[in-house]
């Protein structure tokens, strides 16, 4: 039986030119609140850079500071508007590569540590239906708690989540694109891998 082809793309820095969490915060909260927030969290960011505080905790605390208490309707509207107005973040060469894979009927999936709510609209514009990302927790009233409802989709978790969605590993040939240490496990798991730092 012939194997199907699955192509897994990281999002930030691979499909896009920048980290979309930072751009999304600036877009939805404004530059003043963005700068103030990151000055407030600078000790945690330094601790993360020194590898004495985990990535996911820093990310969740920053996310909580900016978005806890926001309704999902308002948050999703920001996400849709962000994807609509920030298409310039998409790398043209990667867009062409995605188009080429689509023409070959390869199954494409985005596997990203970013939040699914704003990655999915970008993916939709690229005609990518499958998105595996970090997901956010809501309370019973549809309000963001500031926490994640899944593990941060980073490092080994990218492989875990990919296998959850595509469990029969022997049935497909996996091509992976990434740009950072958070993609290392996914790239090593693939049959064919590409580092996108220079694209």
Secondary structure, DSSP 8 states (H G I E B T S, - for coil): ---EEEEEE--TTTTBSS-HHHHHHHHHH-HHHHHHHHHHTHHHHHHHHTTSS-HHHHHHHHHHHHHTT-BHHHHHHHHHHHHHH-GGGB-HHHHHHHHHHHHTT-EEEEEEEEEHHHHHHHHHHTT--EEEEE-EEE-TTSBEEEEESS----THHHHHHHHHHS--GGGEEEEEEE-SGGGHHHHHHSSEEEE-TT-
